[in-house]
Amino acid sequence: MIFGISITEWVGYLASLALIISFMMKNVNTLRVINSIGAILFVIYGFMLAISWPIIITNTFILLVNFYYLFFKRKTD
């Protein structure tokens, strides 16, 4: 515990912060990269909560969409 907050909660706060920061980006690619970091942290957080499937599934989907647009969609346009 750091400042009375568990490591699990810190991961959740960090994931939320990454998501908030991502939505302040003007560049869409930067938004997707930072948003992906937040999604990865939320997936980790979901596992740390003794497997919270709604958090894991939603953020895995967000991560896959971000990867699609970052790495595959650009090549086909």
C-alpha positions, -999 to 999 in steps of 0.1 A, spaced: 0 0 0 12 35 -9 -6 63 9 -32 38 20 -41 29 -15 -36 -6 -28 -15 -14 -59 -47 -26 -77 -63 8 -71 -31 26 -83 -33 6 -116 -70 17 -119 -62 53 -113 -32 52 -137 -55 36 -164 -81 63 -158 -55 91 -161 -41 77 -194 -77 76 -208 -83 112 -197 -50 124 -212 -57 105 -244 -89 124 -250 -71 157 -247 -49 149 -278 -55 167 -310 -36 141 -331 -57 110 -336 -27 86 -337 -14 100 -304 -48 97 -290 -50 60 -300 -15 53 -286 -22 68 -252 -57 53 -252 -41 19 -259 -19 23 -229 -49 31 -208 -68 1 -222 -38 -22 -214 -37 -9 -179 -75 -15 -175 -71 -51 -187 -44 -56 -161 -67 -39 -135 -95 -62 -145 -73 -93 -138 -61 -77 -105 -98 -74 -94 -100 -112 -93 -111 -113 -130 -136 -86 -138 -147 -98 -173 -167 -66 -182 -135 -45 -177 -113 -70 -195 -136 -76 -225 -144 -39 -231 -108 -28 -229 -95 -56 -250 -120 -46 -277 -109 -10 -274 -72 -21 -277 -79 -42 -308 -98 -13 -325 -69 11 -317 -44 -14 -331 -65 -19 -362 -66 19 -369 -29 24 -360 -14 -5 -379 -38 -19 -406 -63 7 -417 -36 32 -426 -21 8 -450 -53 2 -469 -62 39 -473 
